[in-house]
Amino acid sequence: MYLCTKTYYTIYSMNMKIRTIVLSTLLIIGFSTTDNRICSAATHQSSTPVVSTRQGRVEGIMQEGTMGFLGIPYAKIERFQPPMPVDRWQGVRPCKKWGPQAMQPVNGRELSDDEMSELRSCVLNVWTTDLKVHRPVMVWLHGGGFDSGTSAWNPGMQLAKKDVVVVSINHRLNILGFLDLSAVSEKYKYSGNVGMLDIVQALQWVRDNIAKFGGDPSNVTIFGESGGGGKVGTLLCMPSAKGLFHKAIIMSGTILNVNNREMTRELGKAVLKELGIDNEHIDRIKDVSYQELYQAGQRAMAASIGTRRPGTPMMWGFGPTPDGETLLQQPFQPDFPTLSDNIPILIGTTFNELQRLRYNREMTFDEARVELERTFAEETDSYIRAFKKAWPDCTPQDLLSIDWLFRPKTLITADAITSTEPGNRGATRKAPTYMYMFTCRSPKSKGSVHGYELNYCFNTLNLARQDLPIVPEEDQHLADVMSNVWAQFAHTGNPNINGLPAWNPYTPKNGELMVFDHKCYILNNPDRELQQIIDRHCFKQLDEFRKNHQ
């Protein structure tokens, strides 16, 4: 299990730490410089854009040919309580810079309250090119699991030029968003899911206000990558979100959340024990500093439900929990409830995702086989044969570097929601599912890694300087294609565009897969046998969990 388990959360944690450090620096240097430059440019125009929302007027800035409104508050919050609509304000509220990110662990310098805040982080951003139209809306949910992240990672200016209105949000994360105290006090009945309820509140804000920004509240697509894809899947299981969105894009998001009510209630009580707070004085938890609260949460996990080991192919702890009311079930286990039957879904992965890449060394197939035996044992030769059948031009390095986490569960979920066999979700679903794989590789890492596709979907290759200091024409063409596909899906629920091969809805029989690369093409069930082998060997811990919690 070494190769398929040890790397996931180690690499994931490193990536999140790096992104947080970079973001912290950008917030002070890069983004503030950009904001100042844009604001300075805007002052030379006759006016800056002003929109009247239900809460009051907001003033934006001009950003790369779009109107941007940054840091609009959509909810007021109290610790561990569901969000509430914000109060009205007088005058015009400047919305020209990123709002605070949610509280989360950061390395290095301490962030100011303008950069990271507990009570002021429920903010959203809007990009549009025309206030007087009625365009589809795309609501972006950032990655970082349910623990970290910010909407500032993925600006939406270029995607908004595809005749859509783009919205991105910040919301409560980690222990502030998902500490379940429902077993202790009715007052905290919803505390275990307030981070997701924040997103529902943001979607309600979109419903009530987005028409003033040129958006159509009756045509909203939610989309997200990694933890953001998990949030999209979770919204598909939330009754309060029904009717607030109409299409869903799940990008590399099918890591399984195995939280159940028993686990999260046990964790909530363990946190109180760590803090020395009894049930009669539970409100004292409101006065605990964030750092003390977060550290108590980590100790409580170790003492109660257990801490996730590096590479664990599932998540638990401070994340959404099914309670029969707020959240009906966990997504991808393997399907969604009937309330999502009318939602078209676009779902996919990258070729390498979070697997440790082996492209930096020469290797023979025999050498690869030796390493593969640690994971696949007696099925190693079957794995190699299935791999070569799926990807005939593969290298020995590919055998060790391909994704072993997201693709197997993505395939299982797609099968479950499209199969018309009695008892499967596809027997009642009325909306199509489309599947893709992103295989374009970074010239630096030689891999198509977790999140590498984002600058293509957002058409922001100018931000990918580490991988593409000079953007090749073929990469820019792929970015144009993918951003057009994402926008087209938001328009119609059908991702087909001119210039691409015909792309049919996925079924277990056709296994239809659009491959996005410098040349895009269709495959049909290319790797089903391969993914079944991977699923048998790389998810043994998940199998053990399910066996013990039946």
N, C-alpha and C positions, 0 to 999 in steps of 0.2 A: 504493500500500500504506500510505499515511500513516495513514488513519483506522483501518484494521483492525490495524495493527501497533504504532504508536507508543504507544498509550494503555495497553495491557494491563499490562505490567510496571511502567510508571511509576505508574499509579494503584494497582496491587497493592502496590508497595513503599511508597507513601505510606500506604495503608490499614494495612499491617502495622506501620509505624513508629508511626502514631497509636495503634493498638491496643496496642502494646507500651508506649508512654508512659503511656496511660491505665491499663493493667494495673498497671504499676509503681506508679503513684500509688494505685490502689485497694488494692493489696496492703498498702500502709502505712496508708492512711487509710480508704478505703471498706470494704474487706473486713475489715480488722482491727476497725473499728468494728462492722460487722455481726456478726462472730464474737463480739465482746465482749458485744454486746446479746443475741445468741442464747444464749451461754453463761450470761449473767446470768439470762435467763429460764429456762433449763434448771435452774438451781440451785434454783428455786422449785418444781420438780416433785419428786415422790417419788423419781424416779430418772432417770438418763439411760440411753439404750439401750446395752447391751453384748452383743456377739456373739462366739462362739468360732469362730475360723478355724483352719485346720490349722497356721498359724504361731503362733497365740496369740490372746488375747482383745483386742478393740478396743472402745473406748468412743466413741460418737458424740454428736450433739447433735440437738435438735429444730429443724427449719428449715421454717417456713411449713406446718406441719401434716404434715411428713414426718420420718422419721428419717434424718439425714445422717451419713455416715462419710467424712471427708475425709482425703486424704493417706495412705491405707493403702499401705505398700510391698508391691509384688508381685514384685520381682526385685532381686537384687544384681548389680552390673555391674563389669567391669574394662574399661578403655579398649580399644575395637576387638575385644572378645570377645563371643560370644553371652551372653545373660542367663542367670542361674541362679536357682533358687528362693531366697527369702530364708530366713535361719536362723530357728529358733523363738526366741521371746522369753518371758520370765517376766512374770507380773503382767498388768495391763491397760494397753494402749497407748492414750493419748488420741489420737483422730482427729477433731479439732474445728476444724481450720483447713486451708486449702489447703496442699498440699505444694509443694516447690520445682518450678519449671518447668525444662525442659531448657535447657542452655546455648545461647545465641543472641545475636546482636548486639542491644544495647539502646542507646538514646539517653538522655542525661541522667545521672542519678546512678548510682553503682555499686550493684548489688543484693547483698544479703547472701546467705550460703549457705542461709538458710532460705527465700529467695525464688527463687533460681536456683542449681542445683547440678549438677555433672557426675555424681557417684556416687550421689546420693540422689534423683534426679528420676524414677525409675521407680515412680511412685505412681499410685493410682487412687482414685476417689470413688464412693460408692454411696448412692443415695437409695431408700427404700422406705417403705411405709405399714403393713406388716404382716409380722412375722417368721415367722409360722406358716402361710403360704399357699404356693402353688406357681405363681408368675406368670411371664409372659414377661419376658425380660431384653433391654434395649436398651443396647448398648455404643456410646458416642459417641466418634468420632475427630475431634479438632479440626482446624481449617483452619490456613492459614499455609504452604501448600506442604509441602515436606519440610525447610523451613529454619527456621521459627519457629512460635510459637503456644503455647497452654496450654489445659488443660481448664477453667481458671477463667473462660474467656470465656462459657461456656454452662452455667450451673447447672441441675440436673435436677429440682428440687423439684416444680414444677407438672406436669411430664410424668409423674412417678412417681404422681401422683394419678389417672392413667388406668389403674389396675390393671396397671402394669408396674413392674419394678425397673430403674432407670437407673444405668448405670455410665459413667464417663468416665475417660480415662487421660492421663498424660504419658509420653513416650517419647523416646529419643535422636533428635536432629535434625541437619541439616546435616553438617558434616565428621565429627562424632563418631558420627553414625548411619550414614554412607554413604561412608566412605573405603575404596576397594577396594585392599587391599595383597596380594591373593591371588597376583599375579604375582611377588611378592618373597619371600614366606615362606608355607609351609603352615600355620604357626601362626596366620596371619591369613586363613585360607581364607574365612571368613564375614564379614570386616570390612565389606564393601561393602553388607551388608544387615542389620546388627545393629539398626538402627532399626525395621525391620519385624519382626524376630525378637522385639524387646521387646513388640510388640503381640500376637504369638502367645503369648508368655509370660503376658501379661495375660489373654488368653482362656483359657489353661490354669488360671490362678488362678480365673477365673469358673467354669469347669467344676468345680473342686474345692471351692469355698467358697460360691457364690452361693445354694445352697439354705438356708444358715443365715440369709440375709437375706430369705427369702421368694421367691427366684427359682427358675426352672426351668432347669437347665443343659442340658436337651434342647430348649429353645426360645429360642435366642439370636439376636437381630437386630443386625448391625453397621450403623451409619449414620454418615455424615460429609458435610461440605460443603466445597467447594473442594479444598484439599489433602487434607482428610479424606475427601472422595469419591474422590480418587485412591488413598488408602490402602485404602478399601473395595474398589475395583477390583483393587488389587494383592493383597489377601488372597484374592480369588477365583482367583488364579493361583498360590497357595502350597500345596504338598502338606501341609506341617506344620500348616496352619490347617484342613484338611479335618476336618469333624466337630465343630469347636469353635464354629461358628455355622451358622444354618439359614435365614436370610433376610438380604437386603442392600438398603440404601437409599443411592443415589448421588446426591448433590445438587450440581449445578454442579461436577462433578469430572472432566470428560472432556478436560482439556488433556493432550496426549499426551507421555508420557515416552519419549524416543528413546534413552536409554542402552542401549548394548550392552557386552559384556564387553571388547571391544577398547578402547573409549573410556574406560571407568572404570579399567582397568588402566593405560592410558597416563597418566591423570590421577593415579593413585596414585603412580606412579614420579616424576611431575613434582613432586608435593608433597614427596617425600623429597629431591629435588634442591634444591628451594627451601630446605629445612631443613638441607642439608648432611649428611644421614644416608645412609650407604651400606648395602648389603644386609646386611653382616655385623653391623652395629650397629643394626638396625632397632628393637630394643626401646627405643632412646633416645627414640623418638617418644612414649613414655608420659610422659616428663618435660617435654615441651614445654608451655608454658602455653597455655590455650585461645585467648587473643587472638592469640598468635603463630601457633598452628596454623591458626586461621581465616583470618588474613591471608595466610599461605603458601598456603592453598587457593585464595584468590581470585587470587593471582599465578600459581599453577600452571595454573588454568583458562585464563587469558589466554595463557599460554605454550604450552599443549598443545592441548586440544580446543576452546578458544575460549570467550569469555564471552558469555552470552545478551544480545542487544540488546533494548532496550525494545520491548515489543509482540510479541516472538517467539511464534508460536502453538504452541509446544511447549517442553518443558523437557529439560534434561540436566545432567550434573555430579553434585553430591552428592545422589543419589536412588537408589531401588532399581534393581538390575541383574539381568537374567536370567542365571542361572548353571547352569541345567539341573537344579538340586537344590533350592535354597531358593526360587527364583522361576523358573517354567517359561517365562514370556513376559511382556511388558508388556501391561497391560490396554488396552482400547479401540483395538486395532490390527488389526482392528476388534472382536475378540471376546474370549472367555475360554476356557480349556482345558476339557476334558470333566469335570474334577473338580468344576466348578461347575454341572453340568447339573441338579442337584436343588435349586438355590437360587432361590426366587422373588426377583425384583428389582423395586424401585421406583426409577425414574430420572427426573430432570427438571432444569429450569433456571429462571432468572428472565427476565423480558422484556428487561431492559437489561444485566444482568450488569456487566461492567467497561468497557463502552463509555463514552466521554466523552459526557455528556449535553448536549443542545443546547436544553433547554426554557427557558432563561433569556433567549431572544431571539426576536423576531418573525421569521418566515421564510416565503417562498412556496415552492411546489413547484419553480418554476424556479430559485430560489436554491439549494435543496437539490440539484437536478440538477447544478448546476455543481460542487458539492463532491463529489458522488458519482462524478463522472467521473474523479476522481483515483484511485479504487479500481476501479471497474467498467468504465471505458473504454467500448468499443463495446457492452457489455451493460447500460449504465446504464438505458436505457428499459425493457429487459426486467426489470431489478431493480425498477423503480418499478411496473410492471404487476403483477408477481408479488407485490409487497408489498401493493398495494391489493386484490388478490384474497384474500390471506391475512388482512389486517386492513382491512376496508372503511372503517372509521371513522378511519383513521390520519391523523396530521398530518404536515406537512413535517419537523418536528423528529424524529418517530418514525423516519423513513427513515434518519437519521444516528445515532440513539441506540440502535437495537435491537442486541441481542447478536450479534456476529459471530464469537464464539470457541467457546462451549460447545454451543449448539443444533445446529450442523451435525454435529459429531462425536457428539453424543448420539443424533441421528437415525440416523447411520450404524451406531453400535454396536447400537442397538435393532433395526435391520433385520437386522444380521448374526446376532444371537442368537435371532431369532424366525422368520427365513425358513426354510421347510421345503424349499427347493430343495436338491438334492444338493450336498454340500460345505459347506453353511452350518451354523452351530452349531444353528440352530433345528430341524434335522433330527434331532438327538439330544437336545436339551434336553427335560426332562420338567416343568419348572417355568415358571410364567407370568412375563411382564414387564408392568409397568404404567408408563405415562408421564404426566408432569404438566408444566405450566408455571405459574409464579407471576407474576401480572401486577398485583397490588395495588401501588399507587404511594405513595411517601412524600409527604405534603403539603409537605415542605420541599424535597426535590430534584426532585419531580415524576416520579421514576423508580422502577422496580422493580429495584433494583441488587443486585449480588453480595452475598449474605449477609443481605439485608433480610428474607428469609422466616424466618430462624432464630428470632426472638422469637415468631413465630406458631406454628412447629412445637413449640417448647418451652413455649408459652403463657406467655411472660414479657414481655408488652408493657409491664409496669411498668419494664423496663430500657431501653425505647426512648424515653427522655425527649427526646432530641435531635430525633427525628422526630415523636413523639406525646407532647407534655408532658401532654396530657389525652387519654386513650384513648377514642375514639368507640365507641359501642355496636356499629357495624357491623364495626369492626376487632376488637373483643373476640370477636364472634361468629365471625369468620374464624379467629381464634386457637383458639377452642374446636373448630371444625371440623377444622382441620389437625392439631392435637395428637391429636384423636380418630382421624383417618385414620392417622396414623403409628403410634399405639398399636394400632389394629385390624389393621394390616398385621403388626405384631409378634406379635399373637395368632394370626393365621390364615394369613398370606401373601396375604390378599385385602384391599384397602384400602376396600372398599365399606362405607358406613355409612348409617344412616337419614338422610333429608333431603337426600342428594346424588343427582344423576342416576346411573343405572346405569353402571358403569365397567367396560368389558370389557378383557381382556388385549390388549396391543398386538400387532399384526401389520403387516408392510409394506403389506398391502392395506387394512386399516381405519385405520391411522395414528391409533389412538385416543389422545386427549389430554384429560386433565382440566385445565381452567383454574381455578386458585384465585384468586378475587378476592372483592370484597364480594358478588357473585353468582357462584357456581361453575357451570360448564357444560362440556359435552363438545363437542369439535371432532374431525373426522376428516380426517386428512391436509391440514390447512389451509395448510401452508407448504412442502411438499416442493420445489416448483419454486424458491421463494425461497431455501431453504437450499442447493440444488444450485448456484445462482449464487454465493452467498456462499462456499461451499466451494471453488469454482474460483478465486476471486480473492483470498481472504484466507489461503490456506494454501500459497502458492507456495513459501515457504521449506521447508515440510515436504515438498512434492513434490521439491524439489531435494535435500534430505537423503536421501530414499528412493532417488532415482535414483543418488546417489553411494555408497550403501551396500547395493546389491543383491548 
